[in-house]
């Protein structure tokens, strides 16, 4: 029985995709769906779904109909392309926007569900749990980190994940950090008396730029949980720097403590953690009104979620903007050119975690009440 059911689903799924690629009338596609053709189906030849096929033939009405019927907006084919990527390759802004907005709506709903303790998420979402050092804070914090210099002379902090080297922070991010500090601090009304909070030290790139300001922060708090990073900070003399205070632990350990609240708030806050996902970042967003000093304070974060795929990168960029708007913060974005020649060998032996030619740099500012 199960074999026959699977065989029928496969047959109907193949027919559905073939009919879409043949640009059959939408009514014929609806009849196939009503007869049981699985809208989630991906063919064995290329891994394409009905939504991939509709994007390929650039049929906007069909794309809208499939999404309304529950098409999987984030399915990837064997080349790791989504339907949104296909629309982008055709420069079809209308179809791209429809698929992107479906993704945003989906992620926003899932975010709301995750915040409701009574919600039974197991029946609503299927997401793989990453228990490795790259996806689990607990595993990461007990994993050994490696500080090294790669063949291009760039400093690297990495962690082993199932025999693969994964960059925790790498030297190629330097220009991102430089421009971030410039946009966070230049022209700030408190530039002569900055109170700065940074979450996650890594290689210390952004903290070094903070310290090299014409007027270094009068108070520079760094939260860092990993023992190997803390040892590195000791070796580099960060514990002895004037105005620097290091809090050993996760940001969640201190967010409501006097260490962050007794000074009246920070003028600049930045966060760049490893092994935390977007839900953790969203929780940090919610804390911003309590730790920023006033409406002149500025906030930034490393915008790297989904950054190996242009479509997913756009989704998370826009979702983060919406969530920051929800806590009373306006965000301005600027692009940093991070393209490089493949011959430069940016990644070396490390897993690639950012493949876009431009980094979208966010700077948030609380709205005046």
C-alpha positions as CSV (number, residue, x, y, z in Angstrom):
1,X,0.0,0.0,0.0
2,X,2.7,2.5,1.0
3,X,4.7,1.7,-2.1
4,X,1.7,2.3,-4.3
5,X,0.9,5.6,-2.6
6,X,4.5,6.8,-3.0
7,X,4.5,5.7,-6.6
8,X,1.3,7.6,-7.3
9,X,2.6,10.7,-5.5
10,X,5.8,10.6,-7.6
11,X,3.8,10.1,-10.8
12,X,1.6,13.1,-10.0
13,X,4.5,15.2,-8.8
14,X,6.4,14.6,-12.0
15,X,3.3,15.4,-14.1
16,X,2.8,18.6,-12.1
17,X,6.3,19.9,-12.7
18,X,6.2,18.9,-16.4
19,X,2.9,20.6,-16.9
20,X,4.2,23.8,-15.3
21,X,7.3,23.7,-17.4
22,X,5.1,23.3,-20.5
23,X,3.2,26.5,-19.3
24,X,-0.1,24.7,-19.0
25,X,-3.1,26.8,-18.1
26,X,-3.4,27.5,-14.3
27,X,-6.8,25.7,-14.3
28,X,-5.0,22.5,-15.4
29,X,-2.4,22.9,-12.6
30,X,-5.2,23.4,-10.1
31,X,-6.9,20.2,-11.3
32,X,-3.6,18.3,-10.8
33,X,-3.3,19.7,-7.3
34,X,-6.9,18.8,-6.5
35,X,-6.2,15.3,-7.7
36,X,-3.5,14.8,-5.1
37,X,-0.3,16.1,-6.9
38,X,2.1,17.0,-4.0
39,X,2.9,20.7,-4.1
40,X,6.0,19.9,-2.0
41,X,7.4,17.4,-4.5
42,X,11.0,17.8,-5.9
43,X,11.9,15.7,-8.9
44,X,14.8,13.2,-8.8
45,X,16.5,14.5,-11.9
46,X,17.3,18.1,-10.7
47,X,15.6,18.5,-7.3
48,X,13.3,21.2,-8.7
49,X,9.9,21.8,-7.1
50,X,6.7,23.2,-8.7
51,X,7.7,26.7,-7.4
52,X,11.1,26.3,-9.1
53,X,9.4,25.5,-12.3
54,X,6.9,28.4,-12.1
55,X,9.8,30.8,-11.4
56,X,11.7,29.3,-14.4
57,X,8.9,30.0,-16.8
58,X,8.4,33.4,-15.1
59,X,4.6,33.0,-14.6
60,X,3.8,35.5,-11.8
61,X,0.1,34.4,-11.4
62,X,1.2,30.7,-11.1
63,X,3.8,31.6,-8.5
64,X,1.2,33.4,-6.5
65,X,-1.2,30.5,-6.8
66,X,1.3,27.9,-5.7
67,X,2.4,30.0,-2.7
68,X,-1.3,30.4,-1.7
69,X,-1.6,26.6,-1.9
70,X,1.4,26.1,0.4
71,X,4.4,25.8,-1.9
72,X,7.7,25.4,-0.1
73,X,9.3,28.8,-0.5
74,X,12.8,27.8,0.7
75,X,13.2,24.4,-1.1
76,X,16.6,24.1,-2.8
77,X,17.4,22.1,-5.9
78,X,20.6,20.0,-6.3
79,X,22.5,23.2,-7.2
80,X,21.3,24.7,-3.9
81,X,19.2,27.3,-5.7
82,X,15.7,28.3,-4.4
83,X,12.9,29.5,-6.6
84,X,13.8,33.0,-5.4
85,X,17.3,32.5,-6.8
86,X,15.9,31.5,-10.1
87,X,13.7,34.7,-10.2
88,X,16.8,36.7,-9.3
89,X,18.8,35.2,-12.1
90,X,16.1,36.4,-14.6
91,X,16.1,39.8,-12.9
92,X,12.3,39.2,-12.4
93,X,11.7,41.6,-9.5
94,X,7.9,40.9,-9.3
95,X,8.3,37.1,-8.9
96,X,11.3,37.5,-6.6
97,X,9.4,39.9,-4.3
98,X,6.4,37.5,-4.1
99,X,8.6,34.6,-3.0
100,X,10.7,36.7,-0.7
101,X,7.7,38.1,1.0
102,X,6.3,34.6,1.5
103,X,9.5,33.7,3.2
104,X,9.4,36.7,5.4
105,X,5.8,36.0,6.4
106,X,6.7,32.3,7.1
107,X,9.7,33.2,9.3
108,X,7.7,35.9,11.2
109,X,5.0,33.4,12.0
110,X,7.5,30.8,13.1
111,X,9.2,33.4,15.3
112,X,5.9,34.1,17.0
113,X,5.2,30.5,17.5
114,X,8.6,29.9,19.0
115,X,7.9,32.6,21.6
116,X,4.7,30.9,22.7
117,X,5.6,28.2,25.3
118,X,2.3,26.4,24.7
119,X,2.9,26.0,21.0
120,X,3.5,22.5,19.7
121,X,6.2,23.3,17.2
122,X,7.0,19.7,16.4
123,X,3.8,19.5,14.3
124,X,4.4,22.8,12.6
125,X,8.1,23.0,11.7
126,X,10.8,20.6,10.6
127,X,14.2,22.0,11.2
128,X,17.4,20.0,11.7
129,X,19.0,20.4,15.2
130,X,22.6,21.2,14.9
131,X,24.4,19.9,18.0
132,X,27.9,20.6,16.6
133,X,30.1,23.5,17.7
134,X,28.7,25.6,14.8
135,X,25.1,25.3,16.0
136,X,25.2,24.6,19.7
137,X,26.5,27.1,22.2
138,X,27.1,24.4,24.8
139,X,29.2,22.3,22.3
140,X,31.0,25.4,21.1
141,X,32.0,26.5,24.6
142,X,33.6,23.2,25.4
143,X,35.3,22.9,22.0
144,X,39.0,23.8,21.5
145,X,39.6,26.9,19.4
146,X,42.6,27.4,17.2
147,X,44.3,30.8,16.6
148,X,46.5,30.9,13.4
149,X,47.6,32.9,10.4
150,X,46.6,31.6,7.0
151,X,48.6,31.5,3.8
152,X,47.5,35.1,3.0
153,X,48.8,36.4,6.3
154,X,45.4,36.9,7.7
155,X,44.6,36.0,11.3
156,X,42.0,33.2,11.8
157,X,40.1,31.9,14.8
158,X,38.6,28.5,14.0
159,X,36.9,25.5,15.6
160,X,36.9,21.9,14.4
161,X,33.4,20.6,13.4
162,X,33.3,16.9,12.6
163,X,36.8,17.1,11.1
164,X,36.2,20.3,9.2
165,X,37.8,23.7,10.1
166,X,35.1,26.4,10.6
167,X,36.0,30.0,11.0
168,X,34.8,31.6,14.2
169,X,36.3,34.9,13.0
170,X,38.6,35.6,10.1
171,X,40.8,38.5,9.0
172,X,38.8,39.2,5.8
173,X,36.1,40.7,8.1
174,X,38.5,43.6,9.0
175,X,37.0,46.2,6.5
176,X,33.5,45.3,7.7
177,X,34.5,46.0,11.3
178,X,36.4,49.2,10.4
179,X,33.3,50.6,8.6
180,X,31.0,49.5,11.3
181,X,33.0,51.4,14.0
182,X,33.1,54.5,11.7
183,X,29.3,54.4,11.3
184,X,28.7,53.7,15.0
185,X,31.0,56.4,16.3
186,X,31.6,59.2,13.8
187,X,29.5,62.2,14.6
188,X,28.1,60.7,17.7
189,X,26.9,63.3,20.2
190,X,28.9,61.5,23.0
191,X,32.1,60.9,20.9
192,X,34.2,62.5,23.7
193,X,32.7,60.2,26.4
194,X,31.6,56.9,24.7
195,X,30.3,54.0,26.6
196,X,30.7,50.9,24.4
197,X,29.4,47.4,24.8
198,X,30.6,44.6,22.5
199,X,29.3,41.0,22.6
200,X,31.8,38.5,21.4
201,X,35.5,39.2,21.0
202,X,36.7,36.7,18.4
203,X,40.0,38.1,17.1
204,X,39.4,41.4,18.7
205,X,39.1,43.3,15.4
206,X,36.2,45.5,16.2
207,X,37.4,46.1,19.8
208,X,40.8,47.2,18.4
209,X,39.1,49.8,16.2
210,X,37.1,51.1,19.1
211,X,40.3,51.5,21.0
212,X,41.9,53.3,18.1
213,X,39.3,56.0,17.9
214,X,40.6,59.6,18.3
215,X,38.8,59.5,21.7
216,X,38.8,55.9,22.9
217,X,35.7,54.8,24.9
218,X,35.8,55.9,28.5
219,X,34.0,52.7,29.3
220,X,34.5,49.6,27.0
221,X,32.7,46.5,28.2
222,X,33.3,43.2,26.4
223,X,31.3,40.1,27.0
224,X,33.0,36.8,26.0
225,X,32.2,33.3,27.2
226,X,34.8,31.0,25.5
227,X,37.8,30.1,27.8
228,X,40.2,29.9,24.8
229,X,39.2,33.4,23.7
230,X,39.6,34.7,27.2
231,X,43.1,33.2,27.4
232,X,43.9,34.9,24.1
233,X,42.6,38.2,25.5
234,X,44.9,37.7,28.5
235,X,47.9,37.1,26.3
236,X,47.1,40.2,24.2
237,X,46.8,42.4,27.3
238,X,43.2,43.3,27.1
239,X,42.6,42.8,30.8
240,X,45.1,45.7,31.5
241,X,43.7,48.2,29.0
242,X,42.4,51.4,30.4
243,X,38.6,51.6,30.5
244,X,38.2,48.0,29.4
245,X,36.0,45.7,31.4
246,X,35.7,42.0,30.5
247,X,32.7,40.0,31.6
248,X,33.4,36.3,31.4
249,X,30.2,34.5,30.3
250,X,27.4,34.7,27.8
251,X,25.4,37.9,27.2
252,X,22.4,36.1,28.7
253,X,24.3,35.8,32.0
254,X,24.6,39.6,32.3
255,X,21.8,41.2,30.4
256,X,19.8,42.1,33.6
257,X,22.8,42.6,35.9
258,X,24.1,45.8,37.4
259,X,27.2,45.4,35.1
260,X,25.1,46.5,32.2
261,X,22.4,48.6,33.8
262,X,24.0,50.6,36.6
263,X,25.9,53.0,34.3
264,X,22.8,54.5,32.7
265,X,23.2,52.6,29.4
266,X,25.6,52.4,26.5
267,X,26.1,54.9,23.7
268,X,27.2,52.1,21.3
269,X,26.3,48.4,21.3
270,X,27.5,45.8,18.9
271,X,27.0,42.0,18.9
272,X,28.7,39.3,16.9
273,X,28.3,35.8,18.5
274,X,29.1,32.4,17.3
275,X,26.9,29.3,17.4
276,X,23.7,31.3,18.1
277,X,20.9,31.5,15.7
278,X,18.4,34.2,14.7
279,X,16.1,33.5,17.6
280,X,18.9,34.4,20.0
281,X,19.6,37.6,18.1
282,X,15.9,38.4,18.2
283,X,16.0,38.0,22.0
284,X,18.9,40.4,22.2
285,X,17.0,42.9,20.1
286,X,14.3,42.9,22.7
287,X,16.9,43.9,25.4
288,X,18.1,47.0,23.5
289,X,15.8,49.5,25.0
290,X,17.1,48.6,28.5
291,X,20.8,48.8,27.7
292,X,21.0,51.8,25.3
293,X,21.5,55.1,27.0
294,X,19.1,57.3,24.9
295,X,17.8,58.0,21.5
296,X,21.2,59.1,20.3
297,X,22.7,55.6,21.0
298,X,23.5,53.4,18.1
299,X,23.4,49.6,17.6
300,X,25.1,47.2,15.1
301,X,25.4,43.5,14.6
302,X,27.2,41.2,12.3
303,X,24.7,40.6,9.5
304,X,25.8,37.1,8.4
305,X,22.7,34.9,8.7
306,X,21.9,33.1,5.4
307,X,24.9,34.7,3.8
308,X,25.9,31.8,1.6
309,X,22.7,32.3,-0.4
310,X,21.5,35.7,-1.8
311,X,17.9,34.9,-1.3
312,X,18.2,33.8,2.3
313,X,20.5,36.7,3.1
314,X,17.8,39.1,1.8
315,X,15.1,37.4,3.9
316,X,17.1,37.6,7.2
317,X,18.1,41.2,6.5
318,X,14.5,42.3,6.1
319,X,13.3,40.2,9.0
320,X,15.9,41.8,11.3
321,X,14.8,45.2,10.2
322,X,11.2,44.5,11.0
323,X,12.0,43.1,14.4
324,X,14.2,46.1,15.2
325,X,11.4,48.4,14.1
326,X,9.2,46.5,16.6
327,X,11.5,47.5,19.5
328,X,11.4,51.1,18.4
329,X,14.6,51.2,16.3
330,X,15.2,52.6,12.8
331,X,17.9,50.9,10.8
332,X,20.0,52.3,8.0
333,X,21.8,49.9,5.7
334,X,25.0,50.5,3.7
335,X,26.8,48.1,1.5
336,X,30.4,47.0,2.0
337,X,32.2,45.5,-1.0
338,X,33.5,42.1,0.2
339,X,34.0,40.5,-3.2
340,X,37.3,38.9,-3.9
341,X,39.2,37.0,-6.6
342,X,39.0,33.3,-6.1
343,X,42.7,33.2,-6.5
344,X,43.0,35.1,-3.2
345,X,42.0,32.0,-1.4
346,X,40.1,33.8,1.3
347,X,38.8,30.6,3.0
348,X,41.9,28.4,2.9
349,X,40.9,25.2,4.7
350,X,37.9,26.8,6.5
351,X,34.3,26.3,5.6
352,X,32.8,29.2,3.6
353,X,30.3,31.2,5.6
354,X,29.8,34.3,3.5
355,X,29.6,34.2,-0.2
356,X,27.8,37.4,-1.2
357,X,29.8,40.2,-3.0
358,X,28.3,42.8,-0.7
359,X,27.9,42.9,3.1
360,X,24.8,44.7,4.2
361,X,25.9,46.8,7.2
362,X,23.2,47.7,9.7
363,X,23.2,50.7,12.0
364,X,20.2,51.1,14.3
365,X,19.1,54.1,16.3
366,X,16.3,54.3,18.8
367,X,13.4,56.5,17.8
368,X,13.0,59.6,19.9
369,X,10.0,59.1,22.3
